[in-house]
Amino acid sequence: MKRLSALLLTCLLSAVSSLSALAADADPDVLKVALLPDENASELIKRNQPLKDYLEEHLDKKVQLIVTTDYSSMIEAMRFGRIDLAYFGPLSYVMAKSKSDIEPFAAMVIDGKPTYRSVIIANVASGVNEYADLKGKKMAYGDRASTSSHLIPKTVLLETANLTGGQDYEQHFVGTHDAVAVNVANGNADAGGLSEVIFNHVAERGLIDPSKVKVLGYSGEYPQYPWAMRSNLSPELKTKVRDVFVGIDDPEVLRNFKAEAFAPITDADYDVIRNMGSLLGLDFATM
C-alpha cells in the first residue's frame, strides 16, 4: 500500500510539473534569465547588467535576471517553467535535462575552444603536496550539483589517486566556488576543487591571499557551461535567442564572462558528463 501511495505521489508530481511547463508562455514579454549561483548573488547580478542590456536590445524584450539560492532550486525553477533561459554548469544541466524539457544552445569560447577545466588547490600549511596526501584530510567542494567544484575534482581524485569522497577523505560542501577558495585559504579545509577561471578571478579580486594556497593540479578539458532554454518556447523565439547569443560581440558582455565568443552546442556534447556520473555511481534524476 505504501509503495502504491508513493507511486501515485510521483505520478501526481510529474503531472503537475508537466502542466506547469505547458502553462508557461511560449513568447513571454519578460524573459526570466537565471544565472548559475556559483558566486555571490549581488555580484552576479551587477556583473551581468551588460548582458541584460544586450539581450533586451537584441531580443526586443524585457529581461529579468535571477539568481536562485542554490543549484537545486534553479533546476526546479526550470522544471516548473518559472524561468525561460538558464546558465547552467554541465552537471546541473544534465540533472535539469533529466527532469525537464530543455535544450542547450550556446557555450562560451575561451582560448579558441568551448571547454574548461577544474583546479584542485591546497592550503600551504596543510601538509598536502599531492593528491595522495589528501587521505584522511578535509576536502571542500562547492554545490553537490556543481561540475567543476564537485563532479570533476572528485573524479580526478578517484581516477588518479584512488581516493573516494566520504570514505578516504572528508568532503564538505560549502556552496560556491569562491567559498571553496576562501575556506582553503583560511585553513578551514585542507584542499578544495573549483573552476580554474573562478579561482583566478577570486585571486585577482583579492578575496584570498594567494600565498596561502597552492595548486595541486588541473583536470582535463570538459565542455563549457551551457546556456539552455525551455523547449516549449516558440520556434521563432528559440531561433532568435540562439542567433543573438552566438552573435554576441559586445566587449563588455564577453569580458564579464571572460569569453571570446559563444558557440552553438547540443545535448550530445554533455554525454561525457553523464559518463563521469556513472563512474561515481550518481543518479542524476534523484540528485
Secondary structure, 3 states (H helix, E strand, C coil): CHHHHHHHHHHHHHHHHHHHHHHCCCCCCEEEEECCCCCCHHHHHHHCHHHHHHHHHHHCCEEEEECCCCHHHHHHHHHCCCCCEEECCHHHHHHHHHHCCEEEEEEEEECCECEECEEEEEEHHHCCCCHHHHCCCEEEECCCCCHHHHHHHHHHHHHHHCCCECCCEEEEECCCHHHHHHHHHCCCCCEEEEEHHHHHHHHHCCCCCHHHEEEEEECCCEECCEEEEECCCCHHHHHHHHHHHHCCCCHHHHHHCCCCEEECCCHHHHHHHHHHHHHCCCCHHHC
